[in-house]
Amino acid sequence: MAHQVDRVVDDLATSLVQLKESMHGMPINRNGFKAAHDRMGRAMGTLITELTDARTAITP
């Protein structure tokens, strides 16, 4: 089970890097996109932290 958590965390990190690369040069200050992007980034950081902390409780 802990291996699955590690895999999910790695996949999330990879997705966030891909998002950052795809946004290069994009005008993010239009239509409140930056605020939504910042909220999503904080939420993903919280999720990754919670999953990493929960890994010890899941490991047999």
C-alpha positions as CSV (number, residue, x, y, z in Angstrom):
1,M,0.0,0.0,0.0
2,A,2.8,2.4,0.8
3,H,4.3,1.8,-2.7
4,Q,1.0,3.0,-4.2
5,V,1.1,6.2,-2.1
6,D,4.7,6.8,-3.3
7,R,3.6,6.3,-6.8
8,V,0.7,8.7,-6.5
9,V,3.0,11.3,-4.9
10,D,5.6,10.9,-7.7
11,D,2.8,11.2,-10.4
12,L,1.5,14.3,-8.8
13,A,4.9,15.9,-8.7
14,T,5.5,15.0,-12.3
15,S,2.2,16.5,-13.3
16,L,2.9,19.7,-11.5
17,V,6.3,20.0,-13.3
18,Q,4.5,19.4,-16.6
19,L,2.0,22.1,-15.8
20,K,4.7,24.6,-14.9
21,E,6.5,23.9,-18.2
22,S,3.4,24.2,-20.3
23,M,2.5,27.5,-18.7
24,H,5.9,29.1,-19.8
25,G,5.1,32.3,-21.6
26,M,1.4,32.2,-20.9
27,P,-0.1,35.5,-19.6
28,I,-1.4,34.2,-16.3
29,N,-2.8,37.5,-15.0
30,R,-5.9,37.4,-17.2
31,N,-9.4,36.7,-15.9
32,G,-8.3,35.6,-12.4
33,F,-6.3,32.7,-13.7
34,K,-3.4,33.4,-11.5
35,A,-5.5,33.3,-8.3
36,A,-7.0,30.0,-9.4
37,H,-3.6,28.7,-10.2
38,D,-2.2,29.7,-6.8
39,R,-5.1,28.1,-5.0
40,M,-4.6,24.9,-6.9
41,G,-0.8,24.9,-6.2
42,R,-1.5,25.3,-2.4
43,A,-4.1,22.5,-2.5
44,M,-1.7,20.2,-4.3
45,G,1.0,21.0,-1.8
46,T,-1.3,20.2,1.0
47,L,-2.4,16.9,-0.6
48,I,1.1,15.8,-1.3
49,T,2.1,16.6,2.3
50,E,-0.9,14.8,3.8
51,L,-0.3,11.7,1.6
52,T,3.4,11.6,2.6
53,D,2.5,11.9,6.3
54,A,-0.2,9.2,5.9
55,R,2.3,6.8,4.3
56,T,3.7,5.8,7.7
57,A,0.2,5.0,9.0
58,I,-0.5,2.8,6.0
59,T,2.7,0.8,6.0
60,P,2.2,-2.5,7.7
